[in-house]
Structures are given as C-alpha cells and as structure tokens.
Amino acid sequence: MLEEQQRAEARPPAPDWLLEAGLNRDAPAVYVHAGDCWYAGKRSRGVDRAVALRALAEGVTACSHCRPDSELGFLEG
C-alpha cells in the first residue's frame, strides 16, 4: 500500500489544458480540451494556458463537452 501511495505522489499533476493531435504525426491539432475532460482522446498532450489560447486563436476547435474557450475567456472575433 505504501508503494502505491509513493507512486501516486510522484506522478506529475494533471495538465490544465490539452491539445489533441490529428490522426497522424504531421496533422495539425484538432481539439483543445480542459485538462480533466472525459472526451479527450489518447493523442492529447498537456499544454499551458498560452498555448491553448493560441491554438483557439489559430482556429483549433474547442471541445463542445468541456468548453475550454469559456474557461479561458476566449471570445472569437
């Protein structure tokens, strides 16, 4: 039990924002998610607030389930 607790404590914290990549390595990002979004795919990686905002500004789609654009205060146009 102590070993499990140590592993949990050693784990890095969950990211605040996720960027989900396209189907292949060279494809652009397809979604921005909140860090705890249940809909984020396996191709997601943690990013900071500035990267998430830049992705939204460049036209990457905000996840319709977790609405990171609202959480980030991003207003289009």
C-alpha positions in Angstrom: 0.0 0.0 0.0 2.9 2.4 0.8 4.3 1.8 -2.6 1.1 2.8 -4.3 0.9 6.0 -2.3 4.5 6.8 -3.2 3.8 6.3 -6.9 0.7 8.5 -6.7 2.6 11.3 -5.0 5.4 11.0 -7.6 3.0 11.4 -10.5 3.1 14.9 -12.1 -0.1 16.9 -11.7 -2.7 16.7 -14.4 -2.4 19.5 -17.0 -4.8 22.4 -17.0 -5.3 22.2 -20.8 -4.9 19.5 -23.5 -4.2 19.8 -27.2 -5.5 16.8 -29.2 -3.4 15.9 -32.3 -4.8 14.7 -35.6 -4.7 11.1 -36.8 -1.0 11.2 -37.9 2.1 12.8 -36.6 2.1 15.6 -39.1 -1.6 16.5 -38.8 -2.4 19.8 -37.0 -4.3 19.8 -33.7 -8.0 19.1 -33.9 -9.3 20.0 -30.4 -8.5 22.0 -27.3 -9.7 20.4 -24.1 -9.8 21.3 -20.4 -7.3 19.1 -18.5 -10.0 17.0 -16.9 -12.1 16.5 -20.0 -13.5 13.0 -20.3 -13.8 13.3 -24.1 -10.0 14.0 -24.7 -8.5 11.3 -26.9 -5.3 9.3 -26.5 -3.4 11.7 -28.8 -3.8 14.6 -26.3 -0.8 16.2 -24.6 -0.8 18.8 -21.8 -0.1 22.4 -22.7 -0.1 25.7 -20.8 -2.7 28.4 -21.0 -0.8 30.5 -23.6 -0.6 27.5 -26.0 -4.2 26.7 -25.5 -5.3 30.3 -26.2 -3.0 30.5 -29.3 -4.5 27.2 -30.7 -8.0 28.6 -30.3 -7.0 31.9 -31.9 -5.5 29.9 -34.8 -8.8 28.1 -35.4 -8.4 24.8 -33.5 -11.8 23.7 -32.4 -12.8 24.0 -28.7 -14.2 20.7 -27.3 -18.0 21.1 -27.1 -18.1 18.9 -24.0 -15.7 20.8 -21.6 -15.8 24.2 -23.3 -12.2 25.3 -22.8 -12.9 28.5 -24.7 -15.3 29.6 -22.0 -13.0 28.7 -19.2 -10.1 30.5 -20.9 -12.3 33.6 -21.5 -11.6 33.3 -25.3 -14.1 35.3 -27.4 -14.0 34.8 -31.2 -13.7 37.8 -33.5 
